Amino acid sequence: MCGIAGAHGLESFQGLEDAQERIQKMTGSLSHGGPDAEGVWTDREKVVLGHRRLSILDTGSGANQPLVLAQDALVFNGEVYNYLELRQELEASCGHAFVTQGDTEVVLVALRHWGLDRTLAQLNGMFAFGWWSADSESLFLVRDRMGIKPLYWHQTPKGTVLFASEVRTLLASELVPRNVDREALSEQLMYGTVHAPRTVIDGVQLMPPGSLLKIQGAELHEATWWDPAQAAQAVPGMSHGERLTYVRDTLSDSVGLRMRSDVSYGAFLSGGIDSSAVVGLMSQRSAQPVSTFSVVFDDAALDEGPWSRAMAQKFGTHHHEIRLTPSDFLDQVPDGLAAMDHPSPDGLNTYVVSGATRSAGVKVALSGLGGDELFAGYPVFERSARLARLNWLGAWPPGLRKMVGKAYCAWKPGMTSRKMAEVLGGHYFDVAHTYPLSRQMFLHADLQRMLKPNVPLNNALFQWLVKALAPGTAALGLPFLSQVSIAELRTYMGHTLLRDADQFSMAHALEVRVPFLDHRLVAAALAAPDVDKYPTTPKRLLVDALDGLLPEDLVNRPKMGFVMPWEAWMRGELQQTCSQGWAALKDQAWVNGDEIGRMETAFVSGRPEWSWSRMWSLAVLGDYLERHGLH
């Protein structure tokens, strides 16, 4: 796990020395995630590559990067878990004498020997890398299948392409204008994030999951090298029993691969189904007790400690309880805001837990992230299915449906009712038209009041989903719940949960691994019929596949969240932080400051119009824009 940066084309620099200095400055901005080593390499004419290292596999200096072989060079961020098997195959087929014991050399040798397409098909892991191929004089930028590791890029007016693991690293080059992307603003406000390829900064692009960018001379070529729906369509047919066996065996193998490490590792254990499944499978594969980490609270209404404690005892782990009081969490909010690479209202929990885990001496932690998205664990799955059954309402006159929606809002005021009115006022009740509303924090009418008239009100998530689920696409051929999974994987999980997991864990130099997002398991889960996933209760396919690994009382317990008294804080201890964020947002030329002021007044006075989460998202955005000088 590391951080990478680089440039193709030296036109925007004042010579080679300036290029090297700027790339070194960029990699310096990644020191929090790569504290163990740094390096810069150049071919002296076309490309400069930089790297910061967090040593996980082969911690010796010989595995530092950029890694150079003949005239090729590689900067790599992430892990390839099946590197040992690939190394054996390469040793047998090409006779390369490996000089390191890690995965990066395996990747570079594979690229040179097998080529890009075959290599990518063979890799099992999370990664983002830049490969300079001397033979073709091309720079290849590649992001892993699920988008676990981020990769951002920007092209200057003179044609130089800059790339980096973080947005802030691109800004550190001082070649990226600090302008807000007006086209992405409505998306940031609606969803608390911006979906690839855009970001909140104009001209800074996030490579989509499973994509690559080839830069050769002045030409840029973008391509998708892996698609989850197409992978699911290629899964062979299975009986119910065969599918249960495959899911368990694949998840177990995924966990085992992600336990490969030359440094200490552990697992997050909340006591829920997903984290308990990971820990249970880890314990079956480990000769030593697994180190587990749980956040516990004195307040019983917040505390999942009894559940995590019970699972730790069941699986015989070396359990660590991270006891937090609300004031402990509150004290870390300023540092969490400073660690934010892209504005997110939803990730400070990850920042706090990652910091506590890293402080315990662990550099790698396995997480249960992805289980809900793959196996229909969220309420949005059942809700989407229920809405799809309302297709018959499409026969009603639009005016009547809108009237019913207004009546519902009047009877039961609130955001849920407003969203339902939006659904009733539309023409379709399929996933593409109902899912985007489920994740919106602000609706179109809200944005019309909050933003100046010259700001386009785009809903890129909706536009992407309509295209992804259009007739003839692989995704539309999947079972209904898998279509919801595609929406989850490529939107909320990919651009909020995974982005937060990366930016806030790497802020503490902690590597987070996600066994549920092994591409083999993803394809199998998406190919599974709805009746296997949600016959009566969520995640039945996963629970049945684990065959007694988890106790029934845990499987059937209500889902708990990581909850803090945010509303009280925002009217108390955090009011100044919020007020400064709202003030910075109101100062932006594209914002209707009077409307933001009215919303602030309503919230601070205790009126129920706006929930704390919506107001916090605005404060976070304002803080981020001011902190990075964006306008």
KABELFEN-V176964 format. One record per pair of residues at least 12 apart in sequence whose C-alpha atoms are under 10 Angstrom apart, sorted by the first residue. I is the first residue (numbers start at 0). J is the second residue. Records with the same first field share a line. If there is no record, write none. Layout:
I->J + J
This chain:
0->32 + 33 + 51 + 52 + 53 + 54 + 55 + 56 + 75 + 76 + 77 + 78 + 125 + 126 + 127 + 148 + 362 + 363 + 505 + 508 + 509 + 510 + 511
1->29 + 30 + 31 + 32 + 33 + 34 + 35 + 36 + 37 + 50 + 51 + 52 + 53 + 54 + 55 + 64 + 74 + 75 + 76 + 77 + 78 + 126 + 127 + 164 + 505 + 508 + 510
2->25 + 26 + 27 + 28 + 29 + 30 + 31 + 32 + 33 + 34 + 37 + 49 + 50 + 51 + 52 + 53 + 74 + 75 + 76 + 77 + 127 + 128 + 148 + 149 + 150 + 163 + 164 + 165 + 168 + 505
3->22 + 25 + 26 + 29 + 33 + 37 + 38 + 39 + 48 + 49 + 50 + 51 + 52 + 64 + 65 + 73 + 74 + 75 + 76 + 127 + 128 + 129 + 150 + 162 + 163 + 164 + 165 + 168
4->22 + 23 + 24 + 25 + 26 + 27 + 28 + 29 + 39 + 47 + 48 + 49 + 50 + 51 + 74 + 75 + 128 + 129 + 150 + 151 + 152 + 161 + 162 + 163 + 164 + 165 + 168 + 169 + 172
5->18 + 19 + 21 + 22 + 23 + 25 + 26 + 39 + 40 + 41 + 46 + 47 + 48 + 49 + 50 + 74 + 129 + 152 + 160 + 161 + 162 + 163 + 164 + 168 + 169 + 172
6->18 + 19 + 21 + 22 + 41 + 45 + 46 + 47 + 48 + 49 + 129 + 138 + 152 + 153 + 154 + 159 + 160 + 161 + 162 + 163
7->41 + 44 + 45 + 46 + 47 + 48 + 131 + 137 + 138 + 154 + 158 + 159 + 160 + 161 + 162 + 214 + 215 + 216 + 217
8->44 + 45 + 46 + 47 + 154 + 155 + 157 + 158 + 159 + 160 + 161 + 214 + 215 + 216 + 217
9->43 + 44 + 45 + 46 + 47 + 157 + 158 + 159 + 160
10->45 + 155 + 156 + 157 + 158 + 159 + 160
11->154 + 155 + 156 + 157 + 158 + 159 + 160 + 174
12->157 + 159 + 174
14->43 + 44
15->41 + 42 + 43 + 44 + 45 + 46 + 47
16->43
18->41 + 43 + 46 + 47 + 48 + 172
19->39 + 40 + 41 + 43 + 46 + 47 + 48 + 49
20->39 + 172
21->47 + 49 + 171 + 172 + 173 + 174
22->38 + 39 + 40 + 47 + 48 + 49 + 50 + 161 + 162 + 163 + 168 + 169 + 171 + 172
23->37 + 38 + 39 + 40 + 47 + 48 + 49 + 50 + 51 + 171 + 172
24->49 + 168 + 169 + 171 + 172 + 173
25->49 + 50 + 51 + 162 + 163 + 164 + 165 + 167 + 168 + 169 + 170 + 171 + 172 + 173
26->38 + 39 + 48 + 49 + 50 + 51 + 52 + 163 + 164 + 165 + 168 + 169 + 171 + 172
27->49 + 50 + 51 + 168 + 171
28->51 + 165 + 167 + 168 + 169 + 170 + 171 + 172
29->50 + 51 + 52 + 163 + 164 + 165 + 167 + 168 + 505 + 506
30->50 + 51 + 52 + 53 + 505 + 506 + 508
31->51 + 52 + 53 + 338 + 504 + 505 + 506 + 507 + 508 + 509
32->51 + 52 + 53 + 501 + 502 + 503 + 504 + 505 + 506 + 507 + 508 + 509 + 510
33->50 + 51 + 52 + 53 + 54 + 76 + 505 + 506 + 507 + 508 + 509
34->51 + 52 + 53 + 54 + 507 + 508
35->51 + 52 + 53 + 54 + 58 + 60 + 63 + 508
36->50 + 51 + 52 + 53 + 54 + 60 + 62 + 63 + 64
37->49 + 50 + 51 + 52 + 53 + 63 + 64 + 65
38->50 + 51 + 52 + 63 + 64 + 65 + 66 + 74
39->51 + 64 + 65 + 66 + 74
40->64 + 65 + 66 + 67 + 72 + 73 + 74
41->65 + 72 + 131
42->70 + 71 + 72 + 131 + 133
45->131 + 136 + 137 + 138 + 159 + 215 + 216
46->72 + 131 + 136 + 137 + 138 + 159 + 160 + 161
47->65 + 72 + 131 + 161
48->64 + 65 + 66 + 72 + 73 + 74 + 129 + 130 + 131 + 161 + 162 + 163
49->64 + 65 + 73 + 74 + 75 + 129 + 162 + 163
50->63 + 64 + 65 + 66 + 73 + 74 + 75 + 76 + 163 + 164
51->63 + 64 + 65 + 74 + 75 + 76
52->64 + 65 + 74 + 75 + 76 + 508
53->76 + 77 + 362 + 505 + 508 + 509 + 510
54->101 + 260 + 261 + 262 + 362 + 508
55->77 + 78 + 101 + 102 + 259 + 260 + 261 + 262 + 263 + 264 + 362 + 363 + 510
56->78 + 99 + 100 + 101 + 102 + 103 + 259 + 260 + 261 + 262
57->99 + 100 + 101 + 102 + 103 + 260 + 261 + 262
58->99 + 100 + 101 + 260 + 261 + 262
59->99 + 100 + 101
60->99
61->98 + 99 + 100 + 101
62->98 + 99 + 100 + 101 + 102 + 103 + 104
63->99 + 103
64->103 + 104
65->103 + 129 + 130
66->103 + 104 + 107 + 130
67->104 + 107 + 130 + 131
68->104 + 107 + 108 + 111
69->111 + 133
70->131 + 132 + 133 + 134
71->107 + 108 + 110 + 111 + 130 + 131 + 132 + 133 + 134 + 136 + 138
72->107 + 129 + 130 + 131 + 132 + 133 + 138
73->103 + 104 + 106 + 107 + 110 + 128 + 129 + 130 + 131 + 132 + 138 + 139
74->103 + 107 + 127 + 128 + 129 + 130 + 131 + 140
75->102 + 103 + 104 + 106 + 107 + 126 + 127 + 128 + 129 + 130 + 141
76->103 + 125 + 126 + 127 + 128 + 129 + 142 + 148 + 149 + 150 + 164
77->102 + 103 + 124 + 125 + 126 + 127 + 128 + 143 + 147 + 148 + 149 + 510 + 511 + 512
78->101 + 102 + 103 + 122 + 123 + 124 + 125 + 126 + 127 + 148 + 257 + 259 + 260 + 510 + 512
79->101 + 102 + 103 + 105 + 106 + 121 + 122 + 123 + 124 + 125 + 126 + 256 + 257 + 259
80->102 + 122 + 123 + 124 + 125 + 253 + 255 + 256 + 257 + 258 + 259 + 260
81->102 + 105 + 121 + 122 + 123 + 124 + 253 + 256 + 257 + 259
82->100 + 101 + 102 + 103 + 104 + 105 + 106 + 121 + 122 + 123 + 124 + 256 + 259
83->100 + 101 + 102 + 105 + 256 + 259
84->105
85->102 + 105 + 106 + 108 + 109 + 118 + 121 + 122
86->100 + 101 + 102 + 104 + 105 + 106 + 108 + 109
87->105
88->109
89->105 + 108 + 109 + 112 + 113
90->105 + 108
92->112 + 113
93->108 + 109 + 112 + 113
95->108 + 112
100->261
101->260 + 261
103->128
105->118
106->118 + 119 + 121 + 122 + 128 + 130
107->130 + 131 + 132
109->121 + 122
110->130 + 132
111->132 + 134
115->130 + 139 + 141
116->224
119->141 + 142 + 143 + 144 + 209 + 224 + 225
120->144 + 224 + 225
122->143 + 144 + 518
123->143 + 144 + 253 + 256 + 257 + 517 + 518 + 519
124->143 + 144 + 145 + 147 + 148 + 253 + 256 + 257 + 512 + 513 + 514 + 516 + 517 + 518
125->142 + 143 + 144 + 145 + 146 + 147 + 148 + 149 + 512 + 513 + 516 + 517
126->141 + 142 + 143 + 144 + 145 + 146 + 147 + 148 + 149 + 150
127->140 + 141 + 142 + 143 + 144 + 146 + 147 + 148 + 149 + 150 + 151 + 163 + 164 + 206 + 208 + 209 + 211
128->140 + 141 + 142 + 143 + 148 + 149 + 150 + 162 + 163 + 164 + 211
129->141 + 142 + 150 + 162 + 163 + 211 + 212 + 213
130->213
131->214
132->215
135->215
136->214 + 215 + 216
137->213 + 214 + 215 + 216 + 218 + 219
138->160 + 212 + 213 + 214 + 215 + 216 + 219
139->211 + 212 + 213 + 214 + 215 + 219 + 220 + 221
140->152 + 162 + 206 + 210 + 211 + 212 + 213 + 214 + 221
141->206 + 207 + 208 + 209 + 210 + 211 + 212 + 213 + 221 + 222 + 223 + 224
142->205 + 206 + 207 + 208 + 209 + 210 + 211 + 212 + 223 + 224
143->206 + 207 + 208 + 209 + 210 + 211 + 224 + 225 + 518
144->207 + 208 + 209 + 210 + 223 + 224 + 225 + 226 + 227 + 516 + 517 + 518
145->207 + 208 + 209 + 210 + 225 + 226 + 227 + 488 + 489 + 492 + 493 + 497 + 516 + 517 + 518 + 521
146->205 + 206 + 207 + 208 + 209 + 210 + 488 + 489 + 492 + 493 + 494 + 497 + 498 + 516
147->208 + 209 + 492 + 493 + 494 + 496 + 497 + 498 + 500 + 501 + 511 + 512 + 513 + 516
148->164 + 208 + 493 + 497 + 498 + 500 + 501 + 502
149->163 + 164 + 165 + 166 + 205 + 206 + 207 + 208 + 493 + 494 + 497 + 498 + 501 + 502
150->162 + 163 + 164 + 165 + 166 + 204 + 205 + 206 + 207 + 208
151->163 + 164 + 165 + 166 + 167 + 168 + 169 + 195 + 196 + 197 + 198 + 203 + 204 + 205 + 206 + 207
152->164 + 165 + 166 + 169 + 196 + 202 + 203 + 204 + 205 + 206 + 212
153->166 + 169 + 170 + 174 + 175 + 201 + 202 + 203 + 204 + 205
154->174 + 175 + 202 + 203 + 204
155->174 + 175 + 176 + 202
156->174 + 175
158->216 + 217 + 218
159->174 + 217
160->214 + 217 + 219
161->174 + 175 + 203
162->203 + 204 + 205
163->205
164->205 + 340 + 501 + 502
165->205 + 339 + 340 + 341 + 501 + 502
166->198 + 199 + 200 + 203 + 204 + 205 + 339 + 340 + 341
167->339 + 340 + 341 + 627
168->340
169->203
170->200 + 203 + 627
175->200 + 201 + 202 + 203
176->200 + 201 + 202 + 203 + 629 + 630
177->200 + 201 + 202 + 203 + 624 + 627 + 628 + 629 + 630
178->199 + 200 + 201 + 202 + 203 + 624 + 628 + 629 + 630
179->198 + 199 + 200 + 201 + 202 + 203 + 587 + 589 + 624 + 628 + 629 + 630
180->197 + 198 + 199 + 200 + 201 + 202 + 203 + 454 + 629 + 630
181->199 + 200 + 201 + 453 + 454 + 455 + 456 + 457 + 589 + 630
182->197 + 198 + 199 + 200 + 201 + 454 + 455 + 456 + 457 + 458 + 459
183->197 + 198 + 199 + 200 + 201 + 454 + 455 + 456 + 457 + 458 + 459
184->198 + 199 + 200 + 446 + 450 + 454 + 455 + 456 + 457 + 458 + 589
185->441 + 442 + 443 + 446 + 447 + 449 + 450 + 454 + 455 + 456 + 457 + 458 + 459
186->198 + 199 + 439 + 441 + 446 + 456 + 457 + 458 + 459 + 460
187->199 + 342 + 343 + 439 + 440 + 441 + 458 + 616 + 617 + 620
188->439 + 440 + 441 + 442 + 445 + 446 + 449 + 450 + 613 + 616 + 617 + 620
189->435 + 436 + 438 + 439 + 440 + 441 + 442 + 443 + 445 + 446 + 456 + 457 + 458 + 460 + 613 + 616
190->343 + 344 + 435 + 436 + 437 + 438 + 439 + 440 + 441 + 442 + 458 + 460 + 490 + 491 + 494 + 495 + 613 + 616
191->341 + 342 + 343 + 344 + 345 + 438 + 439 + 440 + 441 + 491 + 494 + 495 + 612 + 613 + 615 + 616 + 617 + 619 + 620
192->341 + 342 + 343 + 344 + 345 + 490 + 491 + 494 + 495 + 498 + 616 + 620
193->205 + 341 + 342 + 343 + 459 + 460 + 490 + 494 + 495
194->206 + 207 + 459 + 460 + 463 + 489 + 490 + 491 + 493 + 494 + 495
195->207 + 208 + 459 + 460 + 489 + 490 + 493 + 494
196->208
197->459
198->341 + 342
199->341 + 342 + 620 + 624 + 629
200->341 + 624 + 629 + 630
201->629
206->221 + 223
207->222 + 223 + 489 + 493 + 494
208->223 + 224 + 225 + 226 + 227 + 488 + 489 + 493
209->222 + 223 + 224 + 225 + 226 + 227
210->222 + 223 + 224 + 225 + 226
211->223 + 224 + 225
225->518
226->473 + 474 + 518 + 522
227->473 + 474 + 485 + 488 + 489 + 518 + 519 + 521 + 522 + 523 + 525 + 526
228->467 + 472 + 473 + 474 + 475 + 476 + 477 + 481 + 482 + 485 + 521 + 522 + 525 + 526
229->472 + 473 + 474 + 476 + 477 + 522 + 525 + 526
230->473 + 518 + 519 + 521 + 522 + 523 + 525 + 526
231->473 + 474 + 476 + 477 + 481 + 518 + 519 + 520 + 521 + 522 + 523 + 524 + 525 + 526 + 527
232->473 + 474 + 476 + 477 + 522 + 523 + 525 + 526
233->522 + 523 + 526
234->519 + 522 + 523 + 524 + 525 + 526 + 527
235->523 + 526
236->523 + 526 + 527
237->523 + 526 + 527
238->527
239->527 + 528 + 531 + 540 + 544
240->543 + 544
241->544
242->523 + 524 + 526 + 527 + 531 + 540 + 544
243->531 + 540 + 541 + 542 + 543 + 544 + 545 + 546
244->543 + 544 + 545 + 546
245->519 + 520 + 523 + 524 + 544
246->519 + 520 + 521 + 523 + 524 + 540 + 541 + 543 + 544 + 545
247->280 + 520 + 540 + 541 + 542 + 543 + 544 + 545 + 546
248->520 + 544 + 545
249->514 + 515 + 517 + 518 + 519 + 520 + 521 + 523
250->276 + 277 + 280 + 514 + 515 + 516 + 517 + 519 + 520 + 521 + 541 + 544 + 545
251->276 + 277 + 279 + 280 + 281 + 283 + 284 + 514 + 515 + 545
252->280 + 281 + 284 + 514 + 517 + 520
253->277 + 280 + 281 + 513 + 514 + 515 + 516 + 517 + 518 + 519 + 520
254->276 + 277 + 278 + 279 + 280 + 281 + 284 + 365 + 512 + 513 + 514 + 515 + 517
255->277 + 280 + 281 + 282 + 283 + 284 + 285 + 514
256->514 + 517
257->281 + 363 + 364 + 365 + 511 + 512 + 513 + 514 + 517
258->281 + 284 + 285 + 363 + 364 + 365 + 512 + 514
259->363
260->362 + 363
261->362 + 363
262->360 + 361 + 362 + 363
263->290 + 360 + 361 + 362 + 363 + 364
264->289 + 290 + 291 + 356 + 357 + 360 + 361 + 362 + 363 + 364 + 365 + 509 + 510 + 511
265->278 + 281 + 288 + 289 + 290 + 291 + 292 + 316 + 317 + 318 + 356 + 360 + 361 + 362 + 363 + 364 + 365 + 366 + 511
266->278 + 281 + 289 + 290 + 291 + 292 + 293 + 316 + 318 + 356 + 361 + 363 + 364 + 365 + 366 + 367 + 511 + 512
267->290 + 291 + 292 + 293 + 294 + 307 + 319 + 352 + 353 + 356 + 364 + 365 + 366 + 367 + 368 + 511
268->290 + 291 + 292 + 293 + 294 + 303 + 304 + 306 + 307 + 308 + 310 + 311 + 318 + 319 + 320 + 365 + 366 + 367
269->291 + 292 + 293 + 294 + 295 + 302 + 303 + 304 + 305 + 306 + 307 + 308 + 310 + 366 + 367 + 559 + 560 + 561
270->293 + 303 + 304 + 305 + 306 + 307 + 308 + 309 + 310 + 311 + 553 + 554 + 559
271->303 + 306 + 307 + 310 + 367 + 549 + 553 + 554 + 555 + 556 + 557 + 558 + 559
272->367 + 370 + 371 + 376 + 538 + 541 + 542 + 549 + 550 + 553 + 554 + 555 + 556 + 558
273->366 + 367 + 368 + 369 + 370 + 371 + 376 + 515 + 538 + 541 + 542 + 549 + 554
274->291 + 307 + 310 + 365 + 366 + 367 + 368 + 370
275->306 + 307 + 310 + 311 + 313 + 314 + 366 + 367 + 548 + 549 + 553 + 554
276->310 + 367 + 370 + 541 + 542 + 545 + 548 + 549
277->365 + 366 + 367 + 513 + 514 + 515
278->290 + 291 + 310 + 311 + 314 + 315 + 316 + 365 + 366 + 367
279->310 + 311 + 313 + 314 + 315 + 316 + 545 + 548 + 549
280->314 + 545 + 548
281->314 + 316 + 365
282->311 + 313 + 314 + 315 + 316
283->314
287->315 + 316 + 317
288->311 + 314 + 315 + 316 + 317 + 318
289->311 + 314 + 315 + 316 + 317 + 318
290->311 + 315 + 316 + 317 + 318 + 319 + 361 + 364
291->307 + 308 + 310 + 311 + 315 + 316 + 317 + 318 + 319 + 320 + 356 + 364 + 365
292->307 + 308 + 311 + 316 + 317 + 318 + 319 + 320 + 321 + 352 + 353 + 355 + 356 + 359 + 364
293->306 + 307 + 308 + 311 + 318 + 319 + 320 + 321 + 322 + 352 + 355 + 356
294->307 + 319 + 320 + 321 + 322 + 323 + 348 + 351 + 352 + 355 + 356 + 561
295->307 + 308 + 319 + 320 + 321 + 322 + 323 + 324 + 561
296->320 + 321 + 322 + 323 + 324 + 325
297->322 + 323 + 324 + 325
298->323 + 324 + 325
300->559 + 562
301->559 + 560 + 561 + 562 + 563 + 564
302->322 + 323 + 559 + 560 + 561 + 562
303->559 + 560 + 561
304->320 + 321 + 322
306->552 + 553 + 556
307->320 + 553
308->320
309->553
310->549 + 550 + 553
313->548 + 549 + 550
314->548
319->355 + 356 + 359
320->355 + 356
321->351 + 352 + 355 + 356 + 359
322->355
323->351 + 352 + 355
324->563
325->562 + 563 + 564 + 565 + 568
326->568 + 572
327->351
328->347 + 348 + 350 + 351 + 352 + 563
329->351 + 563 + 564 + 565 + 568 + 572 + 573
330->572
331->347 + 348 + 350 + 351 + 354
332->347 + 348 + 350 + 351 + 573 + 576
333->347 + 573 + 576
334->347 + 350 + 351 + 506
335->347 + 348 + 349 + 350 + 351 + 503 + 506
336->350 + 503 + 619 + 622 + 623 + 626
337->506 + 622 + 623 + 626
338->350 + 502 + 503 + 504 + 505 + 506 + 507
339->499 + 502 + 503 + 506 + 619 + 623
340->498 + 499 + 501 + 502 + 503 + 506 + 623 + 627
341->495 + 498 + 499 + 502 + 620 + 623 + 624
342->495 + 499 + 616 + 617 + 619 + 620 + 621 + 622 + 623 + 624
343->494 + 495 + 496 + 498 + 499 + 615 + 616 + 617 + 619 + 620 + 623
344->495 + 499 + 612 + 613 + 614 + 615 + 616 + 617 + 618 + 619 + 620
345->495 + 496 + 499 + 612 + 615 + 616 + 619
346->495 + 496 + 497 + 498 + 499 + 500 + 501 + 502 + 503
347->499 + 500 + 503
348->499 + 500 + 503 + 561 + 562 + 563
349->496 + 499 + 500 + 501 + 502 + 503 + 504 + 561
350->499 + 500 + 501 + 502 + 503 + 504 + 505 + 506 + 507
351->503 + 504 + 507
352->503 + 504
353->500 + 503 + 504 + 505 + 506 + 507 + 508 + 509 + 510 + 511
354->503 + 504 + 505 + 506 + 507 + 508 + 509
355->507
356->504 + 507 + 509
357->504 + 507 + 508 + 509 + 510
358->507 + 509
360->509
361->508 + 509 + 510
362->504 + 507 + 508 + 509 + 510 + 511
363->504 + 508 + 509 + 510 + 511 + 512
364->504 + 509 + 510 + 511 + 512 + 513
365->510 + 511 + 512 + 513 + 514 + 515
366->500 + 511 + 512 + 513 + 514 + 515
367->512 + 513 + 514 + 515 + 516
368->492 + 496 + 497 + 500 + 511 + 512 + 513 + 514 + 515 + 516
369->484 + 487 + 488 + 492 + 493 + 496 + 497 + 513 + 514 + 515 + 516 + 517 + 521
370->513 + 514 + 515 + 516 + 521 + 524 + 538 + 541
371->484 + 487 + 492 + 515 + 537 + 538 + 541
372->480 + 481 + 483 + 484 + 485 + 486 + 487 + 488 + 491 + 492 + 515 + 516 + 521 + 524 + 538
373->480 + 481 + 483 + 484 + 485 + 487 + 488 + 515 + 516 + 520 + 521 + 522 + 523 + 524 + 525 + 532 + 538 + 541
374->480 + 481 + 484 + 515 + 521 + 524 + 525 + 527 + 529 + 531 + 532 + 533 + 537 + 538 + 539 + 540 + 541 + 542
375->480 + 481 + 483 + 484 + 487 + 524 + 529 + 532 + 533 + 536 + 537 + 538 + 539 + 540 + 541
376->484 + 532 + 533 + 536 + 537 + 538 + 539 + 541 + 558
377->484 + 487 + 537 + 538 + 558
378->437 + 537
379->433 + 434 + 437 + 438 + 480 + 483 + 484 + 487
380->430 + 434 + 479 + 480 + 481 + 482 + 483 + 484 + 487 + 533 + 537
381->480 + 483 + 533 + 536 + 537
382->433 + 434 + 437
383->428 + 429 + 430 + 431 + 432 + 433 + 434 + 437 + 479 + 480 + 483
384->428 + 429 + 430 + 479 + 480 + 483
385->428
386->419 + 422 + 423 + 427 + 428 + 429 + 430 + 433 + 434
387->427 + 428 + 429 + 430 + 432 + 433 + 479
388->428 + 429
389->423 + 427 + 428 + 429
390->426 + 427 + 428 + 429
391->427 + 428
392->423 + 426 + 427 + 428
393->423 + 424 + 425 + 426 + 427 + 428
394->426
395->423 + 426
396->424 + 426
397->423 + 424 + 425 + 426
398->423 + 424
399->423 + 424
400->420 + 421 + 422 + 423 + 424 + 425 + 426
401->420 + 421 + 422 + 423 + 424 + 425
402->420 + 423 + 424
403->419 + 420 + 423 + 424
404->416 + 417 + 418 + 419 + 420 + 421 + 422 + 423 + 424
405->417 + 419 + 420 + 421 + 423 + 424
406->420
407->419 + 420
408->420
412->607 + 608
413->607 + 608 + 609 + 610
414->439 + 440 + 441 + 442 + 608 + 609 + 610
415->436 + 437
417->436 + 442
418->433 + 436 + 437 + 439 + 441 + 442
419->433 + 436 + 437
421->433 + 436 + 442 + 443
422->434 + 436
429->465 + 468 + 479 + 482 + 483
430->461 + 464 + 465 + 468 + 475 + 479 + 480 + 482 + 483 + 486
431->460 + 461 + 462 + 463 + 464 + 465 + 466 + 467 + 468 + 469 + 482 + 483 + 486
432->461 + 462 + 464 + 465
433->461
434->460 + 461 + 464 + 483 + 486 + 487
435->458 + 459 + 460 + 461 + 462 + 464 + 486 + 487 + 490 + 491
436->460 + 461
438->460 + 487 + 490 + 491
439->613
440->609 + 610 + 612 + 613 + 614 + 616
441->609 + 613
443->456 + 457 + 458
444->456
445->594
446->590 + 591 + 594
447->591
448->590 + 591 + 592 + 593 + 594 + 595
449->585 + 589 + 590 + 591 + 592 + 593 + 594 + 595 + 596 + 598
450->587 + 588 + 589 + 590 + 591 + 592 + 594 + 595
451->588 + 589 + 590 + 591 + 592
452->589 + 590 + 591
453->589
454->589 + 590
460->486 + 489 + 490 + 491
461->486
463->486 + 489 + 490
464->482 + 485 + 486 + 489 + 490
467->482 + 485 + 486
468->482 + 485 + 486
474->486 + 525
476->526
477->525 + 526 + 527 + 528 + 529
478->525 + 526 + 527 + 528 + 529 + 530
479->525 + 528 + 529
480->525 + 527 + 528 + 529 + 530 + 532 + 533
481->524 + 525 + 526 + 527 + 528 + 529 + 532
482->525
483->525
484->521 + 524 + 525
485->525
488->516 + 521
497->511 + 513
500->512
524->540 + 541
527->540
528->540
531->543
536->554 + 555
537->554 + 555
538->554
539->554
542->554
564->611
565->611 + 612 + 615
566->602 + 603 + 605 + 610 + 611 + 612 + 614 + 615
567->603 + 605 + 611
568->611
569->602 + 603 + 611 + 614 + 615 + 618
570->602 + 603 + 604 + 605 + 611
571->603
574->603
576->618 + 619 + 622
577->599 + 614 + 615 + 616 + 617 + 618 + 619 + 621 + 622
578->596 + 599 + 603 + 618 + 621 + 622
579->618 + 619 + 621 + 622 + 625
580->615 + 616 + 617 + 618 + 619 + 620 + 621 + 622 + 623 + 624 + 625 + 626
581->595 + 596 + 598 + 599 + 614 + 615 + 616 + 617 + 618 + 619 + 620 + 621 + 622
582->595 + 596 + 599 + 617 + 618 + 621 + 622 + 625
583->617 + 618 + 619 + 620 + 621 + 622 + 623 + 624 + 625 + 626
584->617 + 618 + 619 + 620 + 621 + 622 + 623 + 624 + 625 + 630
585->617 + 621
586->621 + 625 + 630
587->621 + 624 + 625 + 629 + 630
588->630
589->630
595->614 + 617
598->614
599->614 + 617 + 618
602->614
